[in-house]
Structures are given as structure tokens and as C-alpha cells.
Amino acid sequence: AILTSDLGLTPSNRGDVVLVPIPALTGDRRREMVRLLKAEAERAKVSIRAGRRDAIDMIGAIDDVSEDDVHRGKKEVQERVDAAVKRVDVAANEKEAEILKGP
């Protein structure tokens, strides 16, 4: 799995131990990791937005609920989505700074 993971790591089997040497990060590798980080952050935000769509659909499907309650529910969902997207952005920015800073 490590060989096929596209991480640039080559494990070696020493009988009862598998060693995975991790090389020092170069500038190019750091930039590649940041690119992967941004892709994962975008995937997380897409997933959050998909959850928003599902939640809004469920709210709309509820019978015997006033229009005001539906509106409040949709507003609450959007506020939570905005907060979750902001947390993803903050975490990604912090991790990017950490990756680029180096040891």
C-alpha cells in the first residue's frame, strides 16, 4: 500500500520489521505537499456543502412546519456550514505555514 500511495516512499522488509525511510523535505516536496493539502481541503469543503444540500432537502421535506421555521432551519444550516468551511480554511492555512516553514 505504501508503494502504491504515490508518497515517494520505498519500504524495505527486514524479516520481522518493515522500515520506511522518510527523506528530508526539499522545497519541491514541500510545495507538492501544500498542493495535496489544498486539494484535500477543497474536497472537505465540497463534502460539507453536499451535507448542506442534504440537510436543506430534509428540512424542505418536513410536513406541518411553518415557512418561518423552514427559513430558520435553512439559516442555521448555512451558519454551521460557514463555520465548518472556516475551520477547514484555518486548519489548512496553519498546516501550509507549518509545511513551508520546515524544521
C-alpha positions as CSV (number, residue, x, y, z in Angstrom):
1,A,0.0,0.0,0.0
2,I,2.9,2.4,0.8
3,L,4.5,1.7,-2.6
4,T,1.2,2.5,-4.5
5,S,0.3,5.5,-2.4
6,D,2.3,8.0,-4.5
7,L,4.0,9.3,-1.4
8,G,7.5,8.8,-2.8
9,L,8.4,6.3,0.0
10,T,10.0,2.9,-0.5
11,P,9.6,0.4,2.3
12,S,12.1,-2.3,2.9
13,N,11.4,-5.6,4.6
14,R,13.9,-6.8,7.2
15,G,12.3,-10.0,8.2
16,D,10.1,-9.1,11.1
17,V,10.4,-5.4,10.6
18,V,9.3,-3.1,7.8
19,L,11.4,0.1,7.5
20,V,10.1,3.1,5.7
21,P,12.9,5.7,5.4
22,I,11.4,9.2,5.2
23,P,13.7,11.6,3.3
24,A,14.2,15.2,4.4
25,L,11.7,17.5,2.7
26,T,13.0,19.5,-0.2
27,G,11.5,22.8,-1.4
28,D,9.8,20.9,-4.3
29,R,8.4,18.3,-2.0
30,R,7.1,20.9,0.4
31,R,5.3,22.6,-2.5
32,E,3.9,19.3,-3.6
33,M,2.6,18.6,-0.1
34,V,1.0,22.1,0.0
35,R,-0.7,21.3,-3.3
36,L,-2.1,18.0,-1.9
37,L,-3.2,19.8,1.3
38,K,-5.2,22.3,-0.7
39,A,-6.8,19.6,-2.7
40,E,-7.8,17.7,0.4
41,A,-9.2,21.0,2.0
42,E,-11.2,21.6,-1.2
43,R,-12.6,18.0,-1.0
44,A,-13.6,18.6,2.6
45,K,-15.4,21.8,1.7
46,V,-17.2,20.0,-1.2
47,S,-18.3,17.3,1.3
48,I,-19.5,20.0,3.8
49,R,-21.5,21.7,1.0
50,A,-23.0,18.3,0.0
51,G,-24.2,17.9,3.6
52,R,-25.7,21.3,3.4
53,R,-27.7,20.4,0.3
54,D,-28.9,17.2,2.0
55,A,-29.9,19.0,5.2
56,I,-31.8,21.7,3.3
57,D,-33.6,19.0,1.3
58,M,-34.6,17.2,4.5
59,I,-35.8,20.5,6.1
60,G,-37.9,21.2,3.0
61,A,-39.4,17.7,3.0
62,I,-40.8,18.0,6.6
63,D,-44.6,18.4,6.6
64,D,-46.5,20.5,9.1
65,V,-43.7,23.1,9.6
66,S,-44.2,26.8,9.1
67,E,-42.4,28.7,6.5
68,D,-40.6,30.7,9.2
69,D,-39.3,27.5,10.8
70,V,-38.1,26.3,7.4
71,H,-36.3,29.6,6.8
72,R,-34.8,29.5,10.3
73,G,-33.7,25.9,9.8
74,K,-32.0,26.8,6.5
75,K,-30.3,29.8,8.0
76,E,-29.0,27.6,10.9
77,V,-27.7,25.0,8.4
78,Q,-25.9,27.8,6.4
79,E,-24.3,29.2,9.6
80,R,-23.0,25.8,10.6
81,V,-21.7,25.2,7.0
82,D,-19.9,28.6,7.0
83,A,-18.3,27.8,10.4
84,A,-17.2,24.4,9.2
85,V,-15.7,25.8,6.0
86,K,-13.9,28.5,8.0
87,R,-12.4,25.8,10.3
88,V,-11.2,23.9,7.3
89,D,-9.6,27.0,5.9
90,V,-7.9,27.9,9.2
91,A,-6.6,24.4,9.6
92,A,-5.3,24.3,6.0
93,N,-3.6,27.7,6.3
94,E,-1.9,26.7,9.6
95,K,-0.7,23.4,8.2
96,E,0.5,25.1,5.0
97,A,2.6,27.5,7.1
98,E,4.0,24.6,9.1
99,I,4.9,22.7,6.0
100,L,6.6,25.6,4.3
101,K,8.4,26.7,7.5
102,G,10.3,23.4,7.8
103,P,12.4,22.3,10.7
